[in-house]
Each structure stands twice: as C-alpha cells, then as structure tokens.
Amino acid sequence: MLVVVALFELHIEFAHSLKEKRMVVKSLRDKLSHTFKVATNEVAMHDVHQQARLAVSFITLEHAQADGLLDKIVDFIESNTDARLAGWTSEKLEFDPMAGLS
C-alpha cells in the first residue's frame, strides 16, 4: 500500500488580494477533490496573495497507479486553473497493510 503526498506551488499572477487568491485556490481544491477523489489542502504561503502551495494526498496499491494519477493531476492543474504551476514534488510512503498493530 502506498500513501502518496504531492506539493504543488502555484503562481497566481492576476491576484491582487488574498480574496482573489482564495477564490482560485478553493476552486482548484474542489475540482481536484471531486475529479480525482483525493484529499487537498492549502499548506503554505497563506498570506502571500500571488502564490499558493497545495498538498494533495491519496492511497493506492502500486507505484504505476500512483505515477499515472500524479501525471493526470499535473495535467489537470495546468489546464484547469488561471494559476501557473510553478513546480511540484511528491513522495510515496510504503506501508504493509498486514503489519501488526499495537
């Protein structure tokens, strides 16, 4: 079992206020959650009106599935928001689902 966490940094060039930024971030968060059934949250740069950092997380069984979903999420972000994707990174944490629990 893999727990996948990805961070996406967005540049929102046209945002001149935190309110404008929040509209873009909330819209993208909602679209990602609905489209891909992933958990999303803004995790940094809360007070910077032209930048945002979103975390996306999900669980899958195989590395190939994780890589495929990450590629789809990147493509989705690049084509479904007014913000520019400035960069992203991800980590995959492997867990044994049959591990003993204490």
C-alpha positions in Angstrom: 0.0 0.0 0.0 1.3 3.5 -0.9 0.4 6.8 0.7 1.2 9.5 -1.8 1.7 13.1 -0.9 2.4 15.8 -3.5 3.0 19.5 -3.1 2.1 21.9 -5.9 3.3 25.5 -6.0 1.1 27.9 -7.9 1.7 31.4 -9.1 -1.5 33.5 -9.4 -0.2 36.4 -11.4 -3.5 38.4 -11.6 -4.4 38.1 -7.8 -4.2 41.5 -6.2 -5.7 40.4 -2.9 -6.0 37.4 -0.7 -9.7 37.2 -1.6 -8.8 36.7 -5.3 -6.2 34.1 -4.4 -8.6 32.2 -2.2 -11.2 32.1 -5.0 -8.6 30.4 -7.3 -7.3 28.0 -4.6 -10.7 27.0 -3.4 -11.9 26.3 -6.9 -8.9 24.2 -7.8 -9.1 22.3 -4.5 -12.8 21.5 -5.1 -12.2 20.4 -8.7 -9.2 18.2 -7.7 -11.2 16.6 -4.8 -14.2 16.0 -7.0 -12.5 14.8 -10.1 -9.8 12.5 -8.6 -11.2 11.7 -5.1 -8.1 12.9 -3.4 -7.5 14.9 -0.2 -6.4 18.5 -0.8 -5.4 21.5 1.3 -3.5 24.7 1.1 -0.4 24.2 3.3 1.8 27.2 2.9 2.0 30.8 1.7 -1.3 31.7 3.3 -0.6 35.4 3.4 1.1 35.8 0.0 -1.5 36.9 -2.5 0.2 35.7 -5.7 1.5 32.3 -4.6 -0.1 29.2 -3.1 1.1 25.8 -2.1 -1.4 22.9 -2.3 -0.9 19.4 -0.8 -2.7 16.5 -2.5 -2.7 13.0 -0.9 -4.2 9.7 -1.8 -3.7 6.0 -1.2 -3.1 3.4 -3.9 -1.7 -0.1 -4.2 1.0 0.2 -6.9 3.7 2.7 -8.0 2.4 2.7 -11.6 -1.0 3.7 -10.4 0.4 6.5 -8.3 2.6 7.8 -11.1 -0.3 7.7 -13.5 -2.6 9.6 -11.2 0.1 12.2 -10.4 0.5 12.8 -14.2 -3.2 13.3 -14.6 -3.3 15.7 -11.6 -0.4 17.8 -13.1 -2.1 17.9 -16.5 -5.4 18.9 -14.8 -3.8 21.7 -12.8 -2.0 23.0 -15.9 -5.2 23.1 -17.9 -8.0 23.9 -15.4 -6.9 27.0 -13.4 -5.9 30.5 -14.1 -2.8 30.0 -12.0 0.5 28.8 -13.4 2.1 25.7 -12.0 5.5 26.9 -10.8 6.7 23.5 -9.6 5.8 20.3 -7.7 7.2 17.4 -5.8 5.9 14.2 -4.4 6.8 11.4 -2.0 5.5 7.8 -1.8 5.4 6.1 1.6 5.1 2.3 1.6 3.1 0.6 4.3 2.5 -3.1 4.9 -1.3 -3.4 5.2 -0.8 -6.6 7.2 1.6 -5.2 9.7 0.7 -5.9 13.3 -1.0 -3.0 15.2 -0.4 -2.4 18.9 
